[in-house]
Amino acid sequence: PRDIIDVAVRAAKPVGDGFYGVDLKQMPDGSVVVMEVNDNPNLEHGVEDAVAKDEVWAKLLKWFIDRFEQ
């Protein structure tokens, strides 16, 4: 969801322009809090949402390709 992505991006932005993992937790009232920002995220295929995992990996690969082409 767009609001979840917004929280994650705002949490990572002060750290810099790079590849970060952002751990979020949804609270019982529906709000989302940042647990931590990881500068060395662990990537394990199959851990992501089963419906979105291919899209996540495609976007990640594109991100790396774009960075290398700069």
Phi, psi and omega in degrees: 000144184305319182292328177290316178299320180300316179298314181296316181294317179296327179289322183276335186305317180296339181285327178138182181267095183199198181254114185229151171259137179237119178269123181242156175226132176269127182276162181305330180278001179095348178288161182240132178239151178273126177271316177192161173244125183256124177275357178223070186292149177270124180248119178230115180299134180100348179278329180295167176310127184304325181287324187259358189300320179294320178294319179300312182291324177295317178294321179296315179298317178298320179301313180295316179299315179299320180294321181288331182279351182286000000 
